Each structure stands twice: as C-alpha cells, then as structure tokens.
C-alpha cells in the first residue's frame, strides 16, 4: 500500500453509493482518488424495508460499481480508517488518519472461511441493532457480500487471566482451544511461554482465576484444572520448541539449584541457544517439587515425566554438587562461567525458639516431607501436632495423617480467614479429618525422658498491626494457657534460604529474613552478572512465582551476555486489561466444574493422588464458560490452517497522512455497516471541501447525476490548476493512443494444441470438497489435455507468476483455469468480486499478454465447491464436467483479435437549453472540439441571443465552441467514435465528424423535428424509438448499469426531458452528461466486444427479424431491390438475441456459438458424457 | 442408492440469473450437485434447438433462469424467450415428454434463497413426474393430443 502523502488528487471521506460513483468518475478522468472509510469493507445487505423505489436496481448497480472502484489503479481504498484531523487548505490538504489493524493481509485473503471454521471463540456483537454471534475471525460484514472480501479479527485488550499469569501463558488461548478439544495444540501454546505444565496444573496458586471475569457471573473458570487436563491429555507428549539453534549463543552460564526457578531459567536459556549448566545439591532434580510437595498432590510419575522432558532438551544438570562446598563461585569464574543464577530456594526451616525444641520427636516439616516423599520408612507418631499454617504445614499434616493411626492436629496462630495455606488444601485437610486449632501459639514443648509428650499453648488475638504479607499480627493473650498432648511435633513456621552457605563474597543478604537482595526488574544481585530469584529472594512462595523469576532471570542473563542494557523496555507494570460488559454479553450461569477426588478411605495409608482430574466432557464444558474477554484468544489456529499465510496477529494501528488537493465529504452514509463520517473538524463551507450529494428521497439517479456533476466540476478545477502549472495541453497523450495500429494476434506463439488445466485450491476451500486426484485422473483422459497443475491461489501476483511459469514450461497454448473467475471478458457482472478482478489483472499481466495463451476460466468455487459441501463425491463429478466443458470451449476458441477503432476527440451536441449549453462549455474547456447545433433566437432585436442558454452566441464561440443553426434534417451515419453527422439546411448539406454525440430528446420531439419519419430508420431514430419501449429499464437507470458493467459503447448520449427546469438543475445535468462524455472520449479508442455477433451477408434472407429485436441492426438496400441486415460490430452488446431469432442461421457469435453451447451441454450432462466417450 | 440422480440443466443469463446462483455461495445453503448451470449472455440467446439438445443429452429437467420483465440489461424484449419457452413445451408434448420438465424462472438479481427453493421444488416435481410416467406408459392421452394439433 502506498501512503500518498503528497497532496495530489481527491480524497473522499466516508462512503456511500454516490461517493463511490464520484471516485470512479474522477478516476476514469485520470484523477487520483483516495477513499477513506471507517468500515472494514463495503457492501450491502438487501434490506427488507428499503425506502428506495427500486431495490433491485441499486444492488445491480452497486456491486459492479464497488468492484470497479476497488480495482481501479487510480483509486486507493483505506478501510477501517478513521480521520483524526485535517490540516491545510485547497491544494494542500493533509489528512491525518489512524488505520485499525485487520490482522489479515487484504491482498492475500480470498474469503474462503477455513479460519472461521477453526476459530473456537464466539463473540456476540450488535450489528444493525441486532445481536449476532460470530467467531472472532469473520467475514467483514457478517453475512453480507463485502468488497474487499478479506476477513477481519476482533481483538480487545489483554485478557485479565493472561495479565494475572506471572508466566505470561496465553490463558484465554489455551482455554479456547479446549472448547474444540484440542489438547495438543493447547499444550503447545502453553509451552511457548513456560515448561512444566503438568506441575503447574496441579500446584500453581492460579492467580489467573483470581482475575477471571467469569467470577462476576458465577464463579471463575477452573483454569488450573484445565491446565492439568491439557498436560495429562495431550497425546503427542511434551514438545518444547527451541527459539534458536543450540550452541548458537556463546558463553557459560551457571545455575545453582534445579528447583522450578532454576529449571525454568535453564529451559528458557536453552531455547535461546545457550548451554547453561545446572548445579543441584540433591541427588534428585526438582528442588521443592521433589522434596517438598507430597506425592498425593504431585505424583511422582508426573514429576518425572516433566523432568524427563526438560532433560530431553539436552540441558546439562549435575546432581550431588553443592555450591559453596563442592564448587565455589571463584572456581566457576576461573573456569569461564560468565553469568550466574542463584535459585537455591528456601531450605532452612525456621526455628520456633521456644524451650523444648530439641526434644526427640520434634522435627521440621521439610525433613518429614522429604523422607515421606522418598518413601523412606519413617516414624509417624500417634498424636501428631503440626505448628504453623502455611502450605508446608498443611502438607505435612496431610502426609502424616496418611501414615498414622491416631490424630493429626494443626496449630494456627490466626483466624481461619487469615490462614496462609491455600483454601483448597485446607478444605481437603479438613475432609481428611485433620483438625485445626486456630488462634493458638506454642509456648513450650513438654517432654519426659527426652521425648516429647505435649505442648503448652496460649490463645491469641489479632492486633491492628499489618505484617508484610498483608495479614494482621496475632498477639498472645496472657492467662489462656493450656496443654495439648503430642508425641510427634512438626515445626512448620516458614523457611529461609541458606544463602551464606554459597560463600559468595559481596552478596547482599537481608539479615532478618536471610533472603538475597536483588533489583526487582532485572533480578541482579549486588554482584554484577550474578542474578537470583525464587524462594531465596522472596521467601517461601508458590511454584509459579519461582518459575516467573526463572524467566525473568533468563532474559536478564541473555541481555547481559549480548552486552545489552538490562532494564530497557522492562517494567513490572501489567498491561491494560480487557473489560467486559456482563449485561450485553448474554451469559447463562453454569456451575463451575468440581474437581473429582478419590474418597477418603482410599486416601489413607497411600500417597495416591487425591484429585482425579476433569473428564473430557467436563473440561469441554468448563472451557465454554470462558467469556473470551479479549475476544480473539490468539490461539493461532487460524494462522495454522490458512494455506495462504494471510493471517498475521502482530498487525498494529497505523498512523499516517493522506494528501489531497480537494476533499469530498459524505454527509452520512447509506451503507448500513458504517457510522456517519462526521469525524474531524472540517466544515462544509471550507474552500476545497465539497459535500457529496446526499440520498434525496431515495432517488438514486438524481443523486448520481448530481454526483457526476460534482466530479466533473472537481476535475475541471484540478485540470485547470495542472495546466496552469505545467502549461501542457492535455491531449497530446490522447493522440498517441490513436496512432497505435490495429493489432490482430495470430495463433499463440508457444506449443501446438496443448491444453492444460490449472486447478486453484483457494486456500483449501475448494480442494477440501472437490477431490483433485479424481479430477486429474478423469481430465487426463480427455484428448488434447496434456497437463493438470494445482496452485494455492490464482488471484495473487505470485499465483499468476506460478501459473505463467508452468504454462511456459509445459508449452501449453490453451489453458483452462478452474478457480472463482467465471469469464474472460472485460465486463464486470453483478456478482463479480474483487478477487476475480485481481485474478484477471494479474493473469493478463503474466500470462495472456506475454505468452499469448488462450485462457478459459471456469468457476468451481461458487458454482461447485462452496454450495455442495455435503456431497463431495457429486461435487467432484460436477467439477469434472464443468472443467471438461471449459476444455471443449477452449479447444475451439478463436484466437484473440484486438480491433481498435479510434474515438475522435470531438463532440457534437444537438439541443437547446442550459443542459446542452453547459455540456458544450465544459467539454470545450477540457480541450475537446465541440460543435453545438442549437436554435438561435432573437430577443428585443438583439441578434444571435439564445435565451434558453442564457449565453450569447459570441460568448459560446469565444470559448471555442462552433455554433451551428438548427437544421431541417439531421442524420447520423458512420460508426462509433467516428460518426458523420449530416445536417441539411435547405439545399446545403453540412457534415461534421463526431467521436460522441449528445442529443436532447425533448428538443428533437418538438415539431418540426429534423428527425423526419423517413430517417427514423437511421441509428439515432431507432435508438430513440427504443426508449419508449416498456420492456426496458427506464432510460437513465439502464444507462447507468450498462456503463458500469459493460461500458458505454455507442457514444450517443441522450438527454431525457427532466421535470426540474431550474437553471441550477439544468446545469448540474449538463455537468453530469459532460462527465460521461468526457470518460468516453478519454478512452480514445474502442473495440468490439468479444461476444459481438457477425452477420453473414450471403446467408441473410432479409427477413428483418433481427432488426426487430435489436435497434443497432439496420436493414440496408442491396441495390437490386433486396435488403440485408447490417450491424456495426462496435455497437453490439453481445446478447445473442439475434443469433437465436435468425431463421437462416446467418448470424453467429464466435465466443458463444451454438457449437460451443452444444459442446458445453454435452460435457455437463451424463448422456452427453457417455456419447463423447464412444 | 438413496436419492435418484435427477439431472437439471439450468440456462442462466449472465446478469440477473447468474447473480442468483452466485449468491447461494455466500448463504449457508446447498443444493444438489446434479444441478448443472450453463451461462449465456442473455436468455434470448437460447432457442428451441439448444433446449432440446439438453434433453437429448439426458437432462431430466431444464430451467431457464433469467431476469424479470423490464429488467434486461440489454433491453431485449422478454417476449422472445417466452415464445421459445412455450414453443418447446408444445414440442415436448408432441414428443410424449411431460411439458413441466421445462420451466421458466424469472427472479430479481441476488435471489439466492429463491433460486434454491425453485430448483428444489423443480426436482421434487420431476420426481413425481418420473414416478407417474412409469405407471401411465400406455394411456390414451398421446393420441388425443395429436388429434388436437392436426386441426
């Protein structure tokens, strides 16, 4: 796309039918046009209650107009674009705009819809006052045919769950994939952000759920359970992708600790190409995952599966090495290690510091969990008391409970609401008959004979003092002491890191808590290149925080190794979260899926996993509870299925400037998809800004006439400015066109009678229904067909190049292209699309012109694949028939002839009144030679004054117009582009040559008319006679539609009597006519239509049937008393009516002959197929 | 063989007719793939010979799909195709084929749903005709028709 910043041409802001007509008219007169619209695409949905008189008319006019406008080389359409401000003045306007991202390449998307069927996010939008539900990636106008047809993706800010996740997992993404049961894709999506899905799915503290907007309806989506479902059910296993090849990055990195923080850092660095080394002091890897979390919460198989996957990446993990003892910091530095990540966790259990702690039977929770996890036979007492209320305390309590036959009691120093452990864990503990004593602190541990027998405790109450973790500090109440029996006491009042053991000089450690102090953004410690993260920095915390620290440290280390600044662009601030309006999103409350658990008896005396995990149905239903806050979830399924590579999610808002000399503004729009274009700060009275005529009581022709008049006026202004500046006459370019000789192409240059077939897949929307293998097999049996090839997309430049290369390589001289384009003609039908136009434009450029190939297009998309999706076999059979018919037609197609006739740059205007006079003046000002045949009257003795035109003859002559008096008889002879206008004044006969003729019907019908009955058989008379015919579309509407679809042919423009006689309306009408004539003359040459007919004079019997059916056929005299039918083939529309009605078969239509039609029928119908095989 | 393969040949004019058929692709409708469409510039291009050829090549039904009266882009008088249509219907009668196997459908442009409805009704009608024909293969009617025409 080119951003036309130089002020040139016209900018049109907003769209309507009239705006597009203005754009097309201007472009056809050589003016550059930029159309700026807020809508994602332009189109029209047939309204049930259309205020316009003629609902069918507008669509048949509108769509060809749209397609022409969008495909015209001088028109640039900016969709989804808002105007922010307009500066400057006439000739120097600068329009600042912001273009919304579509996330899809407009020039590649064919609108096949494969992406839409994979999208699992359904959104409800308000469209034209109605609620519609549609996928996040969708047709731009939701069911109405749109041009351009490229799809759009709706996105909102970031989903709150994504923001909540410390690891930046695309939560909404993987949840939406589960709606379609895509566990493998979901796991891949998760693994792009983080490893260890199986572990997170069990023990993450789910900050995502805390942010879930679904909580406003009933309860948050059970995201952790879904995360676990993904990890457990991805049949393909864990596949970690590297971002850069291994070894692509140099530098030794040491990671101390193989807990979640260390492993994640190692994983990320490995993905980026480094080869970090992990030093683990234990014999087993995983840190707290292996030693601290009991197996009934994190089963060993799951842990080992995850560890295995990490090791399979090739990460170097060395167990049994303790930093500070077995290796030292200095030693590693000497060995070339440049960066360090300390992830030693918090292993040292805090002491109670009360008397009795050294008694036998008092253990710390860490050692207990370690031995129980590693299945070492260990002593568990009868009356177990756990002191503490964190996760470790509850874990120890539940673990001990499974092993003992007596009671397990937990002493919490605070109230239930402020307990540190996770709610789910506490609940499960209570289910398992663990009792919790709240507001209790131990004062002394009592014992006898060196063994513990009980604990003396005190009650507490909460104070107003808020601690670091946000909870109230409890204080003991004196005088409330009591004793609890216990033979086994587990101390679980927190852990601290043993950082000093690392023996790193200069490392700053907090003296109270023992944690390593770091920069919160970069995690760098007081020593450069030494980073730290996880529990050794934060104190005991959740797995997910530790893993997030690992990712953060990896980024820091990567930057450090690359010599980049550690802090730039990094922030701790979360991005903007998507808000969702619960009222408009119709949501039905649906209970959150409960996590199934094994029953109590099974839990005891075993360390089997307590929770079972969601079933497939439960997971699917639960994922459907997601509200899709960010709309598109970026699950990237659309990117995966689009064969054309048209989807790109990192599209962004584009701000740029559009320059223009004149601005046309839409007051409002009759495209129902778009808000009124009242943006910006311009007034209608600004010089150089014109208002596009609004729709006036639904009278489309009136609106369009005014629009064309405006376009003409604008063109005159711009061209005047241009010629002022450059002082070059416009028409020198035109005349060179005329000098090109007639060019008739002989037989194609390459190959001899080799017919090829190109099958377009259209993404995969065609070949997913039609079986190309079968098609190929059947078509190769057809004689003459030597090659069948496939392309992904025929309507792009690269597609056309591919086709062209194939054709040249295979030496094909005739090709059938089976795609979406239906015909090889220059016309634009009602149903034509922008993709079909691009198909023709590129193939003309790459195939037809350079290689002279004869091409036949057949449509197997809208005609076959897209409407027979349920019956692929019959669809394939039909496709074979359609393509065979095309093969038969291309076999007998005549070589292309280009028979150009020049159009003279002269106009003859016959009429009286302001309409004709205005047209004459405008055309003269554009440099055309104008002959104005008009009535001259006298007024008050003033000779040569023409009252109706309000100008004197001299004035008109001064402007370069040749004025001629009203003749006695008038006849039009010759052929389009080169008419001979014959005027008779008594005995004098004048001839004028004309490229275009404007005739005012009203004047000609007044008696006496120069068109006398005898000459009504002439061309002009026949055309005029046709107007009254009731079977035709009312005059100007027919012209409008014909001009937009097949183009003006005859060059005879009729001015119909208009009701409104005001001078303003008359001169508007004159401008509009001048615009149409100007466009016609601008072409400078015209060729007959490819479907034009040929009348064989020898076979003609002179019956005149064809002349009855068509006004352009005339009966000419032979000289011997007989007549014959004659047609100037430039005039022929190519309808073929005369071919059917000629009883002698004297008329043929080369491109649509009876022979071709019969061949087509034979190929399409089963008995015909059978006959052809004989 | 659940449903019989009823082959319909549709002559569609390039303008209003073709736009109806093209419009079906954007709606969520489908019609049987035994419906084949031949595009012509204007329905007036069709003459009796072409329609009969279609029947000769095995079409069970022929539909002429074009514009409503007064809507022809080329301004061709609709009488011509109506005359051809009625001519062929009487020829079919003479040949002993059911007249209703040829229909003329005139629709506004972009009438996707209407076209699908028309073609499905047409197929149903032909199924009935085929069933009834098998039963009444030797009836007195053909003789009667010839007597009428010879007057």
Interface residues (C-beta under 8 A of the other chain):
Chain A: X46 X55 X56 X59 X60 X143 X145 X822 X823 X829 X830 X831 X861 X862 X863 X864 X866 X867 X868 X869 X870 X871 X874 X875 X877 X878 X881 X882 X885 X1026 X1029 X1030 X1031 X1032 X1033 X1038 X1041 X1042 X1045 X1046 X1091 X1109 X1110 X1133 X1134 X1135 X1136 X1137 X1139 X1140 X1141 X1149 X1152 X1154 X1157 X1158 X1160 X1161 X1162 X1164 X1165 X1166 X1167 X1168 X1171
Chain B: X5 X7 X9 X14 X15 X16 X18 X19 X21 X22 X23 X24 X25 X26 X29 X30 X31 X32 X33 X34 X36 X37 X38 X39 X40 X41 X42 X44 X45 X46 X47 X49 X50 X53 X54 X56 X57 X58 X59 X68 X69 X70 X71 X72 X73 X74 X75 X76 X77 X78 X79 X80 X84 X108 X109 X110
